[in-house]
Amino acid sequence: SGVSKILCNALEDCDVIVRSNNHFLVLLPETTSDNVPKLIERLRRKIQMDVGVDINVGTATLPEDGLTYEGLIDKANLEMIADKDKYPAVELSPVPSEKLKG
Protein backbone atom coordinates (compact mmCIF):
# COMPACT_ATOMS: atom_id res chain seq x y z
CA SER A 1 0.00 0.00 0.00
CA GLY A 2 1.02 3.64 -0.26
CA VAL A 3 1.25 3.90 3.53
CA SER A 4 3.57 0.89 3.66
CA LYS A 5 5.84 2.42 1.05
CA ILE A 6 6.01 5.74 2.90
CA LEU A 7 6.82 4.02 6.19
CA CYS A 8 9.55 1.93 4.57
CA ASN A 9 11.09 4.98 2.90
CA ALA A 10 10.79 7.34 5.87
CA LEU A 11 11.99 5.10 8.67
CA GLU A 12 15.46 3.82 9.49
CA ASP A 13 16.81 0.40 8.49
CA CYS A 14 16.79 -0.71 12.13
CA ASP A 15 13.08 0.09 12.56
CA VAL A 16 10.55 -2.73 12.33
CA ILE A 17 7.21 -2.32 10.53
CA VAL A 18 4.43 -4.89 10.95
CA ARG A 19 1.10 -4.69 9.14
CA SER A 20 -2.19 -6.33 10.10
CA ASN A 21 -5.14 -5.31 7.90
CA ASN A 22 -5.21 -1.51 8.07
CA HIS A 23 -3.11 -1.25 11.25
CA PHE A 24 0.64 -0.83 11.44
CA LEU A 25 2.92 -1.50 14.38
CA VAL A 26 6.25 0.29 14.16
CA LEU A 27 9.14 -0.41 16.53
CA LEU A 28 11.70 2.39 16.71
CA PRO A 29 14.60 0.99 18.75
CA GLU A 30 16.96 3.90 18.10
CA THR A 31 14.45 6.76 18.26
CA THR A 32 14.23 8.73 21.49
CA SER A 33 10.82 9.57 22.91
CA ASP A 34 11.66 13.27 22.39
CA ASN A 35 11.87 12.70 18.61
CA VAL A 36 8.65 10.69 18.27
CA PRO A 37 6.19 13.64 18.01
CA LYS A 38 8.19 15.21 15.15
CA LEU A 39 8.39 11.87 13.37
CA ILE A 40 4.64 11.29 13.74
CA GLU A 41 3.78 14.70 12.34
CA ARG A 42 6.18 14.24 9.41
CA LEU A 43 4.62 10.85 8.61
CA ARG A 44 1.08 12.19 9.10
CA ARG A 45 1.69 15.02 6.60
CA LYS A 46 3.45 12.78 4.06
CA ILE A 47 0.72 10.12 4.15
CA GLN A 48 -2.05 12.73 3.91
CA MET A 49 -0.37 14.46 0.99
CA ASP A 50 0.69 11.36 -0.98
CA VAL A 51 -2.02 8.82 -0.17
CA GLY A 52 -4.91 11.06 0.85
CA VAL A 53 -5.71 9.42 4.17
CA ASP A 54 -5.43 10.54 7.76
CA ILE A 55 -3.69 8.31 10.28
CA ASN A 56 -4.34 7.84 13.96
CA VAL A 57 -1.32 7.13 16.11
CA GLY A 58 -0.73 5.72 19.55
CA THR A 59 2.68 5.45 21.16
CA ALA A 60 4.22 3.58 24.05
CA THR A 61 7.75 3.72 25.40
CA LEU A 62 9.70 0.96 27.11
CA PRO A 63 9.99 0.95 30.16
CA GLU A 64 7.94 4.05 31.02
CA ASP A 65 4.63 2.77 29.59
CA GLY A 66 5.05 -0.95 30.13
CA LEU A 67 7.46 -3.81 30.44
CA THR A 68 5.62 -6.38 28.33
CA TYR A 69 4.61 -6.47 24.69
CA GLU A 70 0.95 -6.65 25.74
CA GLY A 71 1.30 -3.69 28.10
CA LEU A 72 2.94 -1.55 25.42
CA ILE A 73 0.32 -2.49 22.82
CA ASP A 74 -2.50 -1.70 25.27
CA LYS A 75 -1.00 1.73 26.00
CA ALA A 76 -0.51 2.48 22.30
CA ASN A 77 -4.09 1.37 21.52
CA LEU A 78 -5.49 3.69 24.19
CA GLU A 79 -3.48 6.56 22.75
CA MET A 80 -4.65 5.71 19.24
CA ILE A 81 -8.27 5.90 20.39
CA ALA A 82 -7.58 9.29 21.97
CA ASP A 83 -5.85 10.37 18.75
CA LYS A 84 -9.05 9.60 16.82
CA ASP A 85 -10.81 12.21 18.95
CA LYS A 86 -7.98 14.69 18.32
CA TYR A 87 -7.81 13.99 14.56
CA PRO A 88 -11.33 12.84 13.60
CA ALA A 89 -11.94 11.25 10.25
CA VAL A 90 -12.66 13.75 7.54
CA GLU A 91 -14.09 13.39 4.06
CA LEU A 92 -11.20 13.32 1.64
CA SER A 93 -11.03 14.23 -1.99
CA PRO A 94 -9.60 11.54 -4.28
CA VAL A 95 -5.86 11.50 -4.80
CA PRO A 96 -4.87 11.82 -8.47
CA SER A 97 -3.66 8.45 -9.76
CA GLU A 98 -0.31 9.91 -10.84
CA LYS A 99 0.45 10.62 -7.16
CA LEU A 100 -0.11 6.96 -6.28
CA LYS A 101 2.37 5.69 -8.86
CA GLY A 102 5.97 5.60 -7.90
C-alpha positions as CSV (number, residue, x, y, z in Angstrom):
1,S,0.0,0.0,0.0
2,G,1.0,3.6,-0.3
3,V,1.2,3.9,3.5
4,S,3.6,0.9,3.7
5,K,5.8,2.4,1.0
6,I,6.0,5.7,2.9
7,L,6.8,4.0,6.2
8,C,9.6,1.9,4.6
9,N,11.1,5.0,2.9
10,A,10.8,7.3,5.9
11,L,12.0,5.1,8.7
12,E,15.5,3.8,9.5
13,D,16.8,0.4,8.5
14,C,16.8,-0.7,12.1
15,D,13.1,0.1,12.6
16,V,10.6,-2.7,12.3
17,I,7.2,-2.3,10.5
18,V,4.4,-4.9,10.9
19,R,1.1,-4.7,9.1
20,S,-2.2,-6.3,10.1
21,N,-5.1,-5.3,7.9
22,N,-5.2,-1.5,8.1
23,H,-3.1,-1.3,11.2
24,F,0.6,-0.8,11.4
25,L,2.9,-1.5,14.4
26,V,6.3,0.3,14.2
27,L,9.1,-0.4,16.5
28,L,11.7,2.4,16.7
29,P,14.6,1.0,18.8
30,E,17.0,3.9,18.1
31,T,14.5,6.8,18.3
32,T,14.2,8.7,21.5
33,S,10.8,9.6,22.9
34,D,11.7,13.3,22.4
35,N,11.9,12.7,18.6
36,V,8.7,10.7,18.3
37,P,6.2,13.6,18.0
38,K,8.2,15.2,15.2
39,L,8.4,11.9,13.4
40,I,4.6,11.3,13.7
41,E,3.8,14.7,12.3
42,R,6.2,14.2,9.4
43,L,4.6,10.9,8.6
44,R,1.1,12.2,9.1
45,R,1.7,15.0,6.6
46,K,3.5,12.8,4.1
47,I,0.7,10.1,4.2
48,Q,-2.0,12.7,3.9
49,M,-0.4,14.5,1.0
50,D,0.7,11.4,-1.0
51,V,-2.0,8.8,-0.2
52,G,-4.9,11.1,0.8
53,V,-5.7,9.4,4.2
54,D,-5.4,10.5,7.8
55,I,-3.7,8.3,10.3
56,N,-4.3,7.8,14.0
57,V,-1.3,7.1,16.1
58,G,-0.7,5.7,19.5
59,T,2.7,5.5,21.2
60,A,4.2,3.6,24.1
61,T,7.7,3.7,25.4
62,L,9.7,1.0,27.1
63,P,10.0,0.9,30.2
64,E,7.9,4.0,31.0
65,D,4.6,2.8,29.6
66,G,5.0,-0.9,30.1
67,L,7.5,-3.8,30.4
68,T,5.6,-6.4,28.3
69,Y,4.6,-6.5,24.7
70,E,0.9,-6.6,25.7
71,G,1.3,-3.7,28.1
72,L,2.9,-1.6,25.4
73,I,0.3,-2.5,22.8
74,D,-2.5,-1.7,25.3
75,K,-1.0,1.7,26.0
76,A,-0.5,2.5,22.3
77,N,-4.1,1.4,21.5
78,L,-5.5,3.7,24.2
79,E,-3.5,6.6,22.7
80,M,-4.7,5.7,19.2
81,I,-8.3,5.9,20.4
82,A,-7.6,9.3,22.0
83,D,-5.9,10.4,18.7
84,K,-9.0,9.6,16.8
85,D,-10.8,12.2,19.0
86,K,-8.0,14.7,18.3
87,Y,-7.8,14.0,14.6
88,P,-11.3,12.8,13.6
89,A,-11.9,11.3,10.3
90,V,-12.7,13.7,7.5
91,E,-14.1,13.4,4.1
92,L,-11.2,13.3,1.6
93,S,-11.0,14.2,-2.0
94,P,-9.6,11.5,-4.3
95,V,-5.9,11.5,-4.8
96,P,-4.9,11.8,-8.5
97,S,-3.7,8.4,-9.8
98,E,-0.3,9.9,-10.8
99,K,0.4,10.6,-7.2
100,L,-0.1,7.0,-6.3
101,K,2.4,5.7,-8.9
102,G,6.0,5.6,-7.9
